[in-house]
């Protein structure tokens, strides 16, 4: 084999290895990304189908119902409400009237089955995306009246 052909083979092999590595990284990222969606967007049908995503909002007062290790509650952005079912141990800061972000999938019956529940750490803090979503939902509600 001529030195020129060896160099071309090495370059082609390197490009193939880089392409395979990039494909594997992109596949891993795609399977681990969870989009953030508000309850209003879920009600409007903008939620991903058959894919995990996150819903953020406030836990509605009086909505927490415990059935063994399964907890049912409602997450709201003050306009729309999404019923959530979670099996597992809840964070200590999880309470009615407080902010929460749940990750999971939406069932065909409209119930969100959570695989993870996150509670906010400080009563004054709300993630910027969640605050914007709540503000927009409240503005939309005022324009409808």
KEBA-992564 format. One record per atom (N, C-alpha, C): atom name; x, y, z; residue in one letter. Coordinates in pm, whole numbers. Layout:
% residues N
{node "CA" {X Y Z} "a"} ...
% end
This chain:
% residues 145
{node "N" {83 -118 0} "x"} {node "CA" {0 0 0} "x"} {node "C" {88 125 0} "x"} {node "N" {52 218 -80} "x"} {node "CA" {130 341 -89} "x"} {node "C" {103 428 34} "x"} {node "N" {201 513 72} "x"} {node "CA" {180 601 188} "x"} {node "C" {57 690 174} "x"} {node "N" {26 730 53} "x"} {node "CA" {-92 814 31} "x"} {node "C" {-220 738 65} "x"} {node "N" {-229 613 25} "x"} {node "CA" {-348 531 53} "x"} {node "C" {-359 503 203} "x"} {node "N" {-246 488 271} "x"} {node "CA" {-248 465 416} "x"} {node "C" {-305 588 488} "x"} {node "N" {-261 707 446} "x"} {node "CA" {-311 830 507} "x"} {node "C" {-462 845 485} "x"} {node "N" {-508 816 365} "x"} {node "CA" {-652 825 335} "x"} {node "C" {-730 726 420} "x"} {node "N" {-679 604 438} "x"} {node "CA" {-746 502 519} "x"} {node "C" {-751 546 666} "x"} {node "N" {-642 604 716} "x"} {node "CA" {-639 650 855} "x"} {node "C" {-738 765 875} "x"} {node "N" {-742 858 783} "x"} {node "CA" {-836 971 792} "x"} {node "C" {-980 921 785} "x"} {node "N" {-1009 830 694} "x"} {node "CA" {-1145 776 681} "x"} {node "C" {-1185 702 808} "x"} {node "N" {-1094 624 866} "x"} {node "CA" {-1122 552 990} "x"} {node "C" {-1146 648 1105} "x"} {node "N" {-1067 756 1114} "x"} {node "CA" {-1086 856 1218} "x"} {node "C" {-1219 927 1207} "x"} {node "N" {-1258 964 1084} "x"} {node "CA" {-1387 1029 1062} "x"} {node "C" {-1503 935 1098} "x"} {node "N" {-1489 807 1064} "x"} {node "CA" {-1594 710 1099} "x"} {node "C" {-1607 698 1250} "x"} {node "N" {-1494 693 1322} "x"} {node "CA" {-1497 682 1468} "x"} {node "C" {-1561 806 1531} "x"} {node "N" {-1527 924 1480} "x"} {node "CA" {-1586 1049 1531} "x"} {node "C" {-1736 1050 1504} "x"} {node "N" {-1780 1005 1388} "x"} {node "CA" {-1923 1000 1354} "x"} {node "C" {-1999 906 1445} "x"} {node "N" {-1942 789 1473} "x"} {node "CA" {-2009 693 1562} "x"} {node "C" {-2017 749 1704} "x"} {node "N" {-1909 811 1752} "x"} {node "CA" {-1910 870 1886} "x"} {node "C" {-2013 981 1897} "x"} {node "N" {-2022 1065 1795} "x"} {node "CA" {-2121 1174 1796} "x"} {node "C" {-2263 1119 1797} "x"} {node "N" {-2288 1014 1719} "x"} {node "CA" {-2422 954 1715} "x"} {node "C" {-2460 896 1852} "x"} {node "N" {-2365 831 1920} "x"} {node "CA" {-2393 775 2051} "x"} {node "C" {-2420 885 2155} "x"} {node "N" {-2345 993 2151} "x"} {node "CA" {-2366 1103 2245} "x"} {node "C" {-2502 1168 2221} "x"} {node "N" {-2537 1194 2096} "x"} {node "CA" {-2667 1256 2066} "x"} {node "C" {-2782 1166 2107} "x"} {node "N" {-2769 1036 2088} "x"} {node "CA" {-2874 942 2129} "x"} {node "C" {-2891 943 2281} "x"} {node "N" {-2779 947 2354} "x"} {node "CA" {-2787 951 2501} "x"} {node "C" {-2851 1081 2549} "x"} {node "N" {-2816 1192 2486} "x"} {node "CA" {-2876 1320 2524} "x"} {node "C" {-3025 1323 2495} "x"} {node "N" {-3066 1270 2383} "x"} {node "CA" {-3207 1271 2344} "x"} {node "C" {-3291 1190 2441} "x"} {node "N" {-3237 1078 2490} "x"} {node "CA" {-3316 995 2580} "x"} {node "C" {-3319 1050 2723} "x"} {node "N" {-3229 1143 2757} "x"} {node "CA" {-3224 1196 2893} "x"} {node "C" {-3279 1336 2907} "x"} {node "N" {-3318 1399 2800} "x"} {node "CA" {-3371 1535 2807} "x"} {node "C" {-3520 1529 2840} "x"} {node "N" {-3559 1609 2938} "x"} {node "CA" {-3700 1617 2975} "x"} {node "C" {-3745 1762 2957} "x"} {node "N" {-3837 1787 2866} "x"} {node "CA" {-3887 1921 2841} "x"} {node "C" {-3972 1969 2957} "x"} {node "N" {-3974 2100 2980} "x"} {node "CA" {-4057 2160 3084} "x"} {node "C" {-4184 2213 3019} "x"} {node "N" {-4299 2169 3070} "x"} {node "CA" {-4428 2206 3014} "x"} {node "C" {-4517 2252 3129} "x"} {node "N" {-4599 2353 3105} "x"} {node "CA" {-4691 2401 3207} "x"} {node "C" {-4823 2322 3198} "x"} {node "N" {-4902 2321 3304} "x"} {node "CA" {-5032 2255 3297} "x"} {node "C" {-5122 2310 3186} "x"} {node "N" {-5115 2440 3159} "x"} {node "CA" {-5196 2498 3050} "x"} {node "C" {-5154 2442 2915} "x"} {node "N" {-5023 2424 2895} "x"} {node "CA" {-4974 2367 2769} "x"} {node "C" {-5012 2221 2756} "x"} {node "N" {-5013 2148 2868} "x"} {node "CA" {-5056 2008 2864} "x"} {node "C" {-5204 2001 2825} "x"} {node "N" {-5286 2087 2884} "x"} {node "CA" {-5430 2088 2854} "x"} {node "C" {-5455 2128 2709} "x"} {node "N" {-5366 2209 2651} "x"} {node "CA" {-5381 2251 2511} "x"} {node "C" {-5327 2147 2413} "x"} {node "N" {-5272 2036 2466} "x"} {node "CA" {-5222 1930 2379} "x"} {node "C" {-5081 1953 2328} "x"} {node "N" {-5005 2039 2392} "x"} {node "CA" {-4869 2069 2347} "x"} {node "C" {-4764 1982 2415} "x"} {node "N" {-4806 1886 2495} "x"} {node "CA" {-4712 1799 2565} "x"} {node "C" {-4662 1688 2472} "x"} {node "N" {-4537 1645 2490} "x"} {node "CA" {-4485 1535 2407} "x"} {node "C" {-4561 1407 2433} "x"} {node "N" {-4584 1331 2328} "x"} {node "CA" {-4655 1203 2339} "x"} {node "C" {-4555 1090 2360} "x"} {node "N" {-4584 1000 2451} "x"} {node "CA" {-4502 882 2479} "x"} {node "C" {-4357 917 2510} "x"} {node "N" {-4335 1030 2576} "x"} {node "CA" {-4200 1071 2612} "x"} {node "C" {-4207 1142 2747} "x"} {node "N" {-4105 1123 2829} "x"} {node "CA" {-4103 1186 2961} "x"} {node "C" {-4082 1337 2947} "x"} {node "N" {-4152 1412 3031} "x"} {node "CA" {-4136 1557 3036} "x"} {node "C" {-4167 1604 3177} "x"} {node "N" {-4147 1731 3203} "x"} {node "CA" {-4169 1787 3336} "x"} {node "C" {-4285 1885 3336} "x"} {node "N" {-4362 1880 3443} "x"} {node "CA" {-4471 1976 3465} "x"} {node "C" {-4437 2050 3594} "x"} {node "N" {-4450 2181 3591} "x"} {node "CA" {-4423 2260 3710} "x"} {node "C" {-4540 2348 3744} "x"} {node "N" {-4556 2372 3871} "x"} {node "CA" {-4663 2459 3918} "x"} {node "C" {-4679 2445 4068} "x"} {node "N" {-4796 2480 4115} "x"} {node "CA" {-4828 2474 4257} "x"} {node "C" {-4912 2350 4284} "x"} {node "N" {-4892 2291 4401} "x"} {node "CA" {-4975 2178 4444} "x"} {node "C" {-5104 2238 4501} "x"} {node "N" {-5217 2202 4440} "x"} {node "CA" {-5346 2259 4482} "x"} {node "C" {-5380 2221 4626} "x"} {node "N" {-5430 2319 4699} "x"} {node "CA" {-5472 2297 4838} "x"} {node "C" {-5579 2187 4844} "x"} {node "N" {-5564 2096 4938} "x"} {node "CA" {-5661 1990 4959} "x"} {node "C" {-5659 1879 4856} "x"} {node "N" {-5557 1873 4771} "x"} {node "CA" {-5557 1773 4664} "x"} {node "C" {-5473 1651 4695} "x"} {node "N" {-5394 1651 4801} "x"} {node "CA" {-5306 1538 4829} "x"} {node "C" {-5387 1426 4894} "x"} {node "N" {-5387 1310 4827} "x"} {node "CA" {-5454 1189 4877} "x"} {node "C" {-5353 1076 4877} "x"} {node "N" {-5335 1012 4991} "x"} {node "CA" {-5237 903 5003} "x"} {node "C" {-5308 769 5005} "x"} {node "N" {-5251 675 4930} "x"} {node "CA" {-5302 538 4925} "x"} {node "C" {-5181 445 4938} "x"} {node "N" {-5138 422 5060} "x"} {node "CA" {-5016 345 5082} "x"} {node "C" {-4895 429 5042} "x"} {node "N" {-4815 376 4949} "x"} {node "CA" {-4699 453 4902} "x"} {node "C" {-4732 536 4779} "x"} {node "N" {-4854 522 4726} "x"} {node "CA" {-4896 601 4609} "x"} {node "C" {-4963 729 4658} "x"} {node "N" {-4920 840 4599} "x"} {node "CA" {-4975 970 4635} "x"} {node "C" {-5038 1031 4510} "x"} {node "N" {-5161 1077 4524} "x"} {node "CA" {-5230 1146 4415} "x"} {node "C" {-5248 1291 4457} "x"} {node "N" {-5218 1383 4364} "x"} {node "CA" {-5232 1525 4390} "x"} {node "C" {-5254 1597 4258} "x"} {node "N" {-5279 1727 4267} "x"} {node "CA" {-5306 1808 4148} "x"} {node "C" {-5204 1921 4140} "x"} {node "N" {-5142 1937 4022} "x"} {node "CA" {-5049 2047 3997} "x"} {node "C" {-5123 2149 3910} "x"} {node "N" {-5115 2276 3948} "x"} {node "CA" {-5186 2381 3877} "x"} {node "C" {-5096 2500 3850} "x"} {node "N" {-5127 2572 3741} "x"} {node "CA" {-5060 2699 3714} "x"} {node "C" {-5159 2813 3733} "x"} {node "N" {-5260 2791 3814} "x"} {node "CA" {-5370 2882 3849} "x"} {node "C" {-5474 2893 3739} "x"} {node "N" {-5451 2833 3623} "x"} {node "CA" {-5550 2833 3516} "x"} {node "C" {-5599 2691 3488} "x"} {node "N" {-5507 2600 3464} "x"} {node "CA" {-5539 2460 3436} "x"} {node "C" {-5480 2371 3544} "x"} {node "N" {-5541 2255 3560} "x"} {node "CA" {-5496 2160 3662} "x"} {node "C" {-5470 2025 3597} "x"} {node "N" {-5363 1958 3644} "x"} {node "CA" {-5327 1826 3594} "x"} {node "C" {-5320 1731 3713} "x"} {node "N" {-5400 1621 3712} "x"} {node "CA" {-5390 1523 3820} "x"} {node "C" {-5261 1442 3804} "x"} {node "N" {-5192 1420 3916} "x"} {node "CA" {-5064 1350 3916} "x"} {node "C" {-5072 1232 4012} "x"} {node "N" {-5010 1122 3971} "x"} {node "CA" {-4999 1004 4055} "x"} {node "C" {-4850 972 4069} "x"} {node "N" {-4805 950 4193} "x"} {node "CA" {-4664 922 4218} "x"} {node "C" {-4653 811 4321} "x"} {node "N" {-4570 712 4290} "x"} {node "CA" {-4545 604 4383} "x"} {node "C" {-4401 616 4431} "x"} {node "N" {-4385 640 4560} "x"} {node "CA" {-4252 656 4616} "x"} {node "C" {-4254 751 4735} "x"} {node "N" {-4134 788 4777} "x"} {node "CA" {-4121 877 4892} "x"} {node "C" {-4109 1021 4841} "x"} {node "N" {-4192 1107 4896} "x"} {node "CA" {-4193 1248 4856} "x"} {node "C" {-4085 1327 4931} "x"} {node "N" {-4036 1435 4871} "x"} {node "CA" {-3940 1521 4943} "x"} {node "C" {-4005 1582 5066} "x"} {node "N" {-3924 1616 5165} "x"} {node "CA" {-3975 1675 5289} "x"} {node "C" {-4045 1808 5265} "x"} {node "N" {-4001 1884 5167} "x"} {node "CA" {-4059 2016 5141} "x"} {node "C" {-4186 2011 5057} "x"} {node "N" {-4230 1893 5017} "x"} {node "CA" {-4350 1880 4934} "x"} {node "C" {-4473 1902 5022} "x"} {node "N" {-4550 2008 4990} "x"} {node "CA" {-4671 2042 5068} "x"} {node "C" {-4775 2104 4976} "x"} {node "N" {-4899 2107 5024} "x"} {node "CA" {-5006 2174 4951} "x"} {node "C" {-4979 2324 4948} "x"} {node "N" {-5009 2386 4834} "x"} {node "CA" {-4991 2529 4820} "x"} {node "C" {-4847 2570 4791} "x"} {node "N" {-4757 2475 4778} "x"} {node "CA" {-4617 2503 4750} "x"} {node "C" {-4584 2459 4608} "x"} {node "N" {-4474 2510 4557} "x"} {node "CA" {-4431 2478 4422} "x"} {node "C" {-4370 2340 4413} "x"} {node "N" {-4390 2276 4298} "x"} {node "CA" {-4332 2144 4273} "x"} {node "C" {-4311 2126 4123} "x"} {node "N" {-4214 2044 4090} "x"} {node "CA" {-4189 2005 3952} "x"} {node "C" {-4191 1853 3951} "x"} {node "N" {-4273 1795 3863} "x"} {node "CA" {-4283 1650 3853} "x"} {node "C" {-4240 1606 3714} "x"} {node "N" {-4168 1493 3709} "x"} {node "CA" {-4123 1440 3582} "x"} {node "C" {-4186 1304 3562} "x"} {node "N" {-4234 1279 3441} "x"} {node "CA" {-4298 1152 3411} "x"} {node "C" {-4365 1156 3275} "x"} {node "N" {-4470 1074 3261} "x"} {node "CA" {-4541 1066 3133} "x"} {node "C" {-4690 1086 3154} "x"} {node "N" {-4753 1139 3052} "x"} {node "CA" {-4898 1162 3054} "x"} {node "C" {-4968 1037 3002} "x"} {node "N" {-5064 987 3078} "x"} {node "CA" {-5139 869 3037} "x"} {node "C" {-5251 906 2942} "x"} {node "N" {-5311 806 2881} "x"} {node "CA" {-5420 828 2786} "x"} {node "C" {-5545 882 2856} "x"} {node "N" {-5555 860 2989} "x"} {node "CA" {-5670 910 3065} "x"} {node "C" {-5652 1053 3113} "x"} {node "N" {-5538 1116 3080} "x"} {node "CA" {-5512 1253 3120} "x"} {node "C" {-5442 1266 3254} "x"} {node "N" {-5416 1153 3318} "x"} {node "CA" {-5345 1153 3446} "x"} {node "C" {-5196 1144 3419} "x"} {node "N" {-5118 1228 3489} "x"} {node "CA" {-4974 1231 3474} "x"} {node "C" {-4914 1134 3576} "x"} {node "N" {-4839 1036 3529} "x"} {node "CA" {-4773 940 3617} "x"} {node "C" {-4629 985 3636} "x"} {node "N" {-4598 1029 3756} "x"} {node "CA" {-4466 1086 3784} "x"} {node "C" {-4367 978 3824} "x"} {node "N" {-4244 995 3775} "x"} {node "CA" {-4135 908 3816} "x"} {node "C" {-4042 980 3914} "x"} {node "N" {-4057 1112 3921} "x"} {node "CA" {-3974 1193 4010} "x"} {node "C" {-4052 1317 4051} "x"} {node "N" {-4040 1355 4178} "x"} {node "CA" {-4105 1476 4229} "x"} {node "C" {-3999 1562 4294} "x"} {node "N" {-3994 1688 4253} "x"} {node "CA" {-3900 1785 4310} "x"} {node "C" {-3980 1896 4377} "x"} {node "N" {-3939 1935 4497} "x"} {node "CA" {-4004 2045 4567} "x"} {node "C" {-3907 2161 4574} "x"} {node "N" {-3960 2282 4568} "x"} {node "CA" {-3870 2398 4574} "x"} {node "C" {-3815 2413 4714} "x"} {node "N" {-3696 2473 4724} "x"} {node "CA" {-3624 2482 4851} "x"} {node "C" {-3665 2600 4936} "x"} {node "N" {-3707 2706 4874} "x"} {node "CA" {-3734 2830 4946} "x"} {node "C" {-3871 2880 4905} "x"} {node "N" {-3948 2926 4999} "x"} {node "CA" {-4083 2969 4965} "x"} {node "C" {-4087 3093 4879} "x"} {node "N" {-3976 3167 4871} "x"} {node "CA" {-3972 3287 4789} "x"} {node "C" {-3916 3261 4650} "x"} {node "N" {-3854 3145 4630} "x"} {node "CA" {-3790 3116 4502} "x"} {node "C" {-3883 3036 4412} "x"} {node "N" {-3884 3074 4284} "x"} {node "CA" {-3954 2997 4182} "x"} {node "C" {-3865 3001 4058} "x"} {node "N" {-3841 2886 3993} "x"} {node "CA" {-3758 2889 3873} "x"} {node "C" {-3812 2990 3773} "x"} {node "N" {-3724 3060 3701} "x"} {node "CA" {-3769 3163 3607} "x"} {node "C" {-3871 3112 3506} "x"} {node "N" {-3851 2990 3454} "x"} {node "CA" {-3945 2936 3357} "x"} {node "C" {-4082 2914 3420} "x"} {node "N" {-4085 2865 3544} "x"} {node "CA" {-4212 2843 3612} "x"} {node "C" {-4281 2975 3644} "x"} {node "N" {-4204 3075 3688} "x"} {node "CA" {-4261 3206 3719} "x"} {node "C" {-4321 3270 3594} "x"} {node "N" {-4248 3262 3483} "x"} {node "CA" {-4299 3317 3357} "x"} {node "C" {-4427 3246 3314} "x"} {node "N" {-4429 3113 3330} "x"} {node "CA" {-4547 3036 3290} "x"} {node "C" {-4668 3073 3375} "x"} {node "N" {-4648 3088 3506} "x"} {node "CA" {-4759 3125 3595} "x"} {node "C" {-4808 3266 3561} "x"} {node "N" {-4714 3358 3537} "x"} {node "CA" {-4752 3495 3501} "x"} {node "C" {-4831 3498 3370} "x"} {node "N" {-4786 3423 3271} "x"} {node "CA" {-4857 3418 3142} "x"} {node "C" {-4995 3356 3158} "x"} {node "N" {-5006 3251 3238} "x"} {node "CA" {-5135 3187 3260} "x"} {node "C" {-5232 3282 3329} "x"} {node "N" {-5181 3359 3425} "x"} {node "CA" {-5268 3454 3494} "x"} {node "C" {-5311 3566 3400} "x"} {node "N" {-5222 3613 3312} "x"} {node "CA" {-5257 3716 3214} "x"} {node "C" {-5363 3663 3117} "x"} {node "N" {-5345 3539 3073} "x"} {node "CA" {-5440 3478 2981} "x"} {node "C" {-5577 3464 3047} "x"} {node "N" {-5578 3430 3175} "x"} {node "CA" {-5704 3415 3247} "x"} {node "C" {-5775 3549 3260} "x"} {node "N" {-5697 3657 3282} "x"} {node "CA" {-5757 3789 3295} "x"} {node "C" {-5815 3838 3163} "x"} {node "N" {-5752 3804 3051} "x"} {node "CA" {-5802 3847 2921} "x"} {node "C" {-5928 3771 2882} "x"} {node "N" {-5947 3651 2936} "x"} {node "CA" {-6067 3573 2907} "x"} {node "C" {-6189 3625 2982} "x"} {node "N" {-6166 3695 3091} "x"} {node "CA" {-6279 3744 3173} "x"} {node "C" {-6337 3868 3115} "x"} 
% end
